[in-house]
Amino acid sequence: MKKVLLAVSALALFAGPALARDQIRIVGSSTVYPFTTTVAENFGKTSGMKTPVVESTGTGGGMKLFCSGVGEDTPDMTNASRAMKKSEFEACAKNGVTEIVEIKVGFDGLTVAASKDAPDMKLTKQQLFMALAKQVPDKDGKLVDNPYKMWSDIDASLPKEKIEILGPPPTSGTRDSFMELAMEVGAGKFESLEALKKSDAKAFEAVWKSMREDGAFVEAGENDNLIVQKLQANPAALGIFGFSFLEENASSIKGLEIDGATPTFESVASGDYKMSRPLFVYVKKQHVGVVPGIAEFVAEYVSDKALGEDGYLGAKGLITLPGAEAEKTRADALAMNVLTIDGLK
């Protein structure tokens, strides 16, 4: 009787003039989008079920939709190019999304890229901070509005070209990752800012989180393909996006060396390239068994033929998880182990 009541309760969430959806709906990260889309297409071809609908909304936008509630009008899953935040977990819980399964699907290298026709550049994270921060330390360590207009203003060895970097908006997980992996680290290379970090962590955070607004940094939306197109049209510009987009467009763009390492599959997988991040898919467990195919889709995603070292997602450009970690991810996903707030930032 208890199982019957639970099933009726779950179906009631989808009650209405029509039956519950018979097609999985997935939103979220533009970086994870091509991988999840590939799994969705394979699933549709081999399972006998409908191909899931996958939308690229950005990590932040996807989390907002995912956490909006439980029911037919809300997504079943969301892609994310960073881990779920504590505030998002709490927003989910507030709206009744109380059982969330976290699946770590692999890694991505966060790349700064340019057209193949652009001059070669080797940058440091400190130089990236100097190029993009709203305020930077002057020679006395005092914060001033960013004075750098040309790359050569930062370092005479860099090109005499106007600083123009195309990047993602604040709703993007790629933006979050870039701020933490590049801007925060770059800011910490200045003695004055490292001292500020120790004396006033919030003030330090405000510095590295504030991007200049004078045209040197251009928010190019959630569509990474658009950034690639703009780089092809403007060899003087740089772009920020995930490694998979660099791989897909290797004939027309190139990744820049950052702190002595160039983004390659091997350098990201080994950890030599320091601007790497884990990628995730989150599943609304309360929809499992109500919207058909979710459990089967998850099984396809974590299967060895998809996520394995020689799987089709690796061929697509995903830096796959090492053996033991892949096995743990697979076991946790198939068991539908739910996420807890412990450890979330």
C-alpha positions in Angstrom: 0.0 0.0 0.0 2.8 2.4 0.8 4.4 1.9 -2.6 1.0 2.5 -4.3 0.6 5.8 -2.4 4.0 7.0 -3.3 3.4 6.3 -7.0 0.0 8.1 -6.9 1.7 11.0 -5.1 4.4 11.2 -7.8 1.9 11.1 -10.6 -0.1 13.8 -9.0 2.7 16.2 -9.5 2.0 15.9 -13.2 -1.8 15.9 -13.0 -3.6 17.9 -15.6 -5.6 17.6 -18.8 -2.8 15.8 -20.5 -0.6 12.8 -19.5 2.8 13.4 -18.0 5.6 14.2 -20.5 7.0 11.3 -22.4 10.2 13.1 -23.3 13.1 14.0 -21.1 13.9 17.7 -20.8 17.5 18.9 -20.1 18.8 22.5 -19.7 22.0 24.1 -18.6 25.7 24.6 -19.5 26.7 25.4 -23.0 30.0 23.6 -22.3 28.3 20.3 -21.3 25.6 20.8 -24.0 27.5 19.0 -26.9 28.2 16.0 -24.7 24.7 15.6 -23.3 23.3 16.1 -26.8 25.5 13.3 -28.1 24.3 11.0 -25.4 20.7 12.0 -26.1 21.1 11.2 -29.8 22.6 7.8 -29.1 19.9 7.1 -26.5 17.1 8.0 -29.0 18.6 5.8 -31.7 19.2 2.7 -29.5 16.6 2.8 -26.6 13.3 2.9 -28.5 12.4 5.9 -26.4 12.1 9.5 -27.5 15.3 11.5 -27.9 15.6 13.9 -24.9 15.3 17.6 -25.6 18.5 19.5 -24.6 18.6 23.3 -24.3 21.7 25.5 -23.8 20.7 28.0 -21.1 24.0 28.5 -19.3 24.8 26.9 -16.0 23.2 29.6 -13.8 20.1 29.8 -16.0 19.8 26.0 -16.0 20.1 25.8 -12.2 17.3 28.4 -11.9 15.0 26.4 -14.1 15.9 23.1 -12.5 15.3 24.4 -9.0 12.0 26.1 -9.8 10.0 23.1 -8.7 8.9 19.6 -9.3 6.4 18.8 -12.1 5.8 18.6 -15.8 6.7 22.2 -16.5 10.2 21.9 -14.9 13.3 20.3 -16.3 14.3 16.8 -15.4 18.1 17.4 -15.6 20.5 20.2 -15.8 24.1 20.4 -17.2 26.7 22.4 -15.2 30.3 23.4 -15.9 30.8 23.9 -12.1 29.4 22.2 -9.0 26.0 23.2 -7.7 26.3 26.1 -5.2 25.0 25.9 -1.7 22.6 28.7 -2.4 21.2 26.8 -5.4 20.8 23.6 -3.4 18.8 25.6 -0.8 16.7 27.2 -3.6 15.9 23.8 -4.9 14.8 22.6 -1.4 12.7 25.6 -0.9 10.8 24.8 -4.1 10.3 21.2 -3.3 13.3 19.8 -5.3 14.6 17.7 -2.4 16.3 14.8 -4.1 19.1 15.7 -6.5 21.6 13.2 -8.0 25.0 14.7 -9.0 26.9 13.0 -11.8 30.5 14.1 -12.4 31.0 13.3 -16.1 34.5 14.5 -16.8 36.8 17.5 -17.0 37.1 20.5 -19.3 40.0 22.8 -19.9 39.1 26.5 -19.7 40.8 28.0 -22.7 41.8 31.4 -23.9 41.9 31.2 -27.7 42.6 33.2 -30.8 42.3 32.9 -34.6 45.0 30.8 -36.3 45.9 34.1 -38.1 46.7 35.9 -34.9 50.2 36.4 -33.6 51.4 33.8 -31.0 50.9 34.9 -27.4 52.0 33.4 -24.2 50.1 34.8 -21.2 50.2 34.4 -17.4 47.2 34.5 -15.1 48.6 37.7 -13.7 48.5 39.3 -17.1 45.0 38.1 -17.7 44.0 39.8 -14.5 45.8 43.0 -15.6 43.9 42.9 -18.9 40.4 42.3 -17.5 40.1 43.6 -14.0 38.1 46.8 -13.4 40.8 48.0 -11.0 44.5 47.0 -10.8 47.3 47.9 -8.4 49.6 50.7 -9.6 53.4 50.7 -8.9 52.7 51.7 -5.3 50.1 49.0 -4.8 47.2 51.4 -4.8 44.1 50.3 -6.7 43.4 52.4 -9.7 41.0 52.1 -12.7 42.5 49.8 -15.3 44.8 51.9 -17.5 45.8 49.2 -19.9 44.5 49.7 -23.5 47.1 47.6 -25.4 48.6 44.2 -24.6 52.0 45.9 -25.0 51.0 48.3 -22.1 51.0 45.2 -19.8 54.2 43.8 -21.1 56.4 45.0 -24.0 56.8 41.5 -25.2 53.1 41.2 -26.0 51.6 42.4 -29.3 50.8 46.1 -29.9 47.1 45.3 -30.2 44.1 46.6 -28.5 42.9 44.4 -25.6 39.6 42.8 -26.7 38.5 39.6 -25.0 35.1 37.9 -25.7 33.7 35.9 -22.9 30.6 34.5 -21.2 28.1 36.4 -19.1 27.7 36.1 -15.3 25.0 33.4 -15.6 27.6 31.0 -17.2 29.5 28.4 -15.3 32.4 29.1 -17.7 32.5 32.7 -16.3 32.4 31.4 -12.7 35.3 29.0 -13.5 37.3 31.7 -15.3 37.0 34.1 -12.4 38.2 31.5 -9.8 40.9 29.8 -12.0 42.3 32.9 -13.7 41.2 36.2 -12.1 41.5 35.2 -8.4 44.8 33.4 -9.0 46.2 36.3 -11.1 45.2 38.9 -8.5 47.0 36.9 -5.8 50.3 37.4 -7.7 50.4 41.0 -6.6 51.9 41.5 -3.1 49.4 44.3 -2.3 46.4 42.2 -3.2 47.7 39.1 -1.4 48.0 41.3 1.7 44.5 42.6 1.1 43.3 39.0 0.9 44.7 38.3 4.4 43.4 41.5 5.9 40.0 41.8 4.2 38.9 38.7 2.2 35.7 40.4 1.1 37.5 43.4 -0.3 39.9 41.1 -2.1 37.0 39.1 -3.6 35.4 42.3 -4.8 38.6 43.2 -6.7 39.0 39.9 -8.6 35.3 39.6 -9.3 34.9 43.0 -10.9 35.5 43.0 -14.7 36.3 46.2 -16.6 33.3 47.8 -18.4 35.1 50.0 -21.0 34.9 47.6 -23.9 38.1 45.6 -23.4 35.9 42.7 -22.1 32.9 41.9 -24.2 30.1 39.6 -22.9 29.3 37.4 -25.9 26.3 35.5 -24.5 25.9 31.8 -23.7 26.6 30.6 -27.3 30.3 29.6 -27.4 30.0 29.0 -31.2 29.4 32.8 -31.6 32.7 33.6 -29.9 34.4 31.2 -32.2 32.9 32.9 -35.2 33.9 36.3 -33.9 37.5 35.2 -33.5 37.6 34.0 -37.0 36.4 37.4 -38.2 38.7 39.4 -35.9 42.3 38.0 -35.5 43.1 40.7 -32.9 40.5 39.4 -30.4 40.7 36.6 -27.8 37.9 34.4 -26.6 37.2 32.4 -23.4 35.4 29.0 -23.7 35.7 25.3 -22.9 38.3 23.0 -24.4 35.8 21.0 -26.5 35.0 24.1 -28.6 38.7 24.6 -29.2 38.9 20.9 -30.3 35.9 21.2 -32.6 37.3 24.4 -34.3 41.1 23.5 -34.3 41.3 24.2 -38.0 40.6 27.9 -37.5 41.5 28.8 -33.8 44.3 28.0 -31.4 44.6 27.8 -27.6 47.1 30.2 -26.0 49.8 29.1 -23.6 48.9 30.1 -20.0 51.6 30.0 -17.3 53.7 27.8 -19.4 51.1 25.2 -20.5 49.1 24.9 -23.7 45.6 23.4 -23.5 45.6 19.9 -24.9 43.7 16.7 -24.0 46.8 15.4 -22.4 47.8 18.5 -20.4 44.2 18.9 -19.1 43.9 15.2 -18.2 47.3 15.2 -16.4 46.7 18.4 -14.5 49.7 20.2 -16.2 47.3 22.8 -17.6 46.0 24.5 -14.5 42.8 26.0 -15.9 40.7 22.8 -15.8 37.4 22.1 -14.1 35.0 19.2 -13.5 31.7 19.0 -15.5 28.4 17.8 -14.0 24.9 16.7 -14.8 22.2 17.0 -12.1 19.1 14.7 -12.1 15.8 15.5 -10.4 15.2 12.1 -8.7 11.6 12.9 -8.0 11.0 12.7 -11.8 12.5 9.3 -12.1 9.7 6.7 -12.8 7.3 9.5 -13.7 8.9 10.9 -16.9 9.8 7.7 -18.8 13.4 7.0 -19.6 15.4 9.0 -17.1 17.0 6.1 -15.3 17.8 4.5 -18.7 19.3 7.8 -20.0 21.5 8.1 -16.9 22.7 4.5 -17.4 23.6 5.4 -21.1 25.4 8.5 -19.9 27.6 6.7 -17.4 28.1 3.6 -19.5 31.6 2.6 -20.5 30.8 3.1 -24.1 30.0 6.7 -23.4 32.2 7.7 -20.5 34.9 5.1 -20.8 38.5 5.9 -21.8 37.7 5.0 -25.4 34.1 6.0 -25.2 32.2 8.2 -27.7 32.3 11.2 -25.4 36.1 11.1 -25.3 36.0 11.2 -29.1 33.7 14.2 -28.8 36.4 16.1 -26.8 35.4 15.3 -23.2 38.4 14.7 -20.9 37.1 11.5 -19.3 37.4 10.5 -15.7 40.3 8.2 -14.6 39.3 4.5 -14.0 38.5 4.5 -10.3 36.7 7.8 -10.4 34.7 6.7 -13.4 33.6 3.5 -11.6 32.5 5.5 -8.5 30.6 8.0 -10.7 28.9 5.1 -12.4 28.0 3.3 -9.2 26.6 6.4 -7.5 24.6 7.4 -10.6 23.0 4.0 -11.1 22.2 3.8 -7.4 20.7 7.3 -7.7 22.5 8.4 -4.6 21.3 11.9 -3.7 23.4 15.0 -3.1 23.7 16.5 0.4 24.5 20.1 1.3 27.8 19.0 3.0 30.8 20.3 1.1 28.8 22.7 -1.2 30.2 26.3 -1.4 
